[in-house]
Amino acid sequence: MKHYSNFYLKFKNRKIYIEEDNVYTICPECGREHIVDLVEVLGSGDADLYSTQVYCEDCSQKRLKA
């Protein structure tokens, strides 16, 4: 049995549960769509969904090197 989170999106009266493999964002550097782990991003309590930006793996590596 699959465990669903308590949070979901609603689209055309259909619930779309937020799971670890269906949350995506756009990299603010290159514009690439990539998967994101909300627990990892929001787990510290210092972030929110509206102002948090998550870089893709390639852009993250470039930023670390700079």
Secondary structure, DSSP 8 states (H G I E B T S, - for coil): -----S-EEEETTEEEE--TTS-EEE-TTT--EEE--HHHHHTTSS--TTT-----HHHHHHHHH-
